[in-house]
Amino acid sequence: MSNRPELLAPPEIFYDDSEAHKYTSSSRIIDIQARLSERALELLALPVDGIPRLLLDIGCGSGLSGETLTENGHQWIGLDISQSMLDIALEREVEGDLLLGDMGQGLALRPGIIDGAISISAVQWLCNADKSSHEPRLRLKAFFGSLYRCLARGARAVFQVYPENIAQRELILRSAMHAGFAGGVVMDYPHSTKSRKEYLVLTCGPPTISTAVPRGKGEDGESCSEDESSEENQMVCISDRNRPQKKQKISRKGKGRDWIFKKKEQLRRKGNTVPPDTRYTGRKRKARF
């Protein structure tokens, strides 16, 4: 059986009273949450001017990551779908304001009021269809679209994620790109199975020099050099999404089988329903049947 919680049950069911207490009382999890939250806050790159910012903690749980935001002098709003987790956060008297809600249905926040957003191990839950009405692509679209609207112009969002596979990573990235974000993936310790961590760093607004994606940390705690990352672990960047497209050469030969197979594969990756390939695919029909 898989040990990934998102494959066992929906979050509001998996994190019941028992699991929520177990999660919050684990010293190992508390330490991991603190380190991941510190790294996410570092990647937010907030101005060092002593002014508290209003931050959004998506999938805040029992408030472990929110405590890091409080310790750094910021105000925060926490959103989570588990009532049990939020009840423990209230018992622990965390400083942030707490909201019960499903991020897959969008964020009900006023436009432009959030100075930054973080999320620790939550966004990959949207890639699963826990109900018959759930469509991962549409839920990611609602989430990133509403997040883009509530963030201030130029603000960043940093999500620490555990995608199950490359397809999930591409689905999350594509949804963020379609919503208007610039940014990409930062991989810390890409060659370590145990310490490897993946962060999606997004900026609200079109790409500029200031929206360049930070480099990930290597095994020695420093940034990775370009020759340290393999093709699989290289930073995936979508900050050049608005660059002008090259003009395609017009072929007079028409569209052959290879072009049709390529086009159908592109549509499948976008989640569209595409007829299966057969020996008749791309075959030129006679003038008369």
Salt bridges, closest charged atoms under 4 A:
GLU6 OE2 - ARG4 NH2 2.63
GLU19 OE1 - LYS22 NZ 3.60
ASP31 OD2 - ARG35 NE 3.10
GLU42 OE2 - ARG39 NH1 3.13
GLU42 OE1 - LYS217 NZ 3.87
ASP49 OD1 - ARG53 NH1 2.64
GLU67 OE2 - ARG92 NH2 2.42
ASP102 OD2 - ARG139 NH1 3.04
ASP188 OD2 - ARG39 NE 2.78
GLU198 OE2 - ARG169 NE 2.90
ASP240 OD2 - ARG243 NH1 2.97
GLU265 OE1 - ARG268 NH1 3.60
GLU265 OE2 - ARG269 NE 3.79
ASP277 OD1 - LYS264 NZ 2.75
ASP277 OD1 - ARG268 NH2 3.27
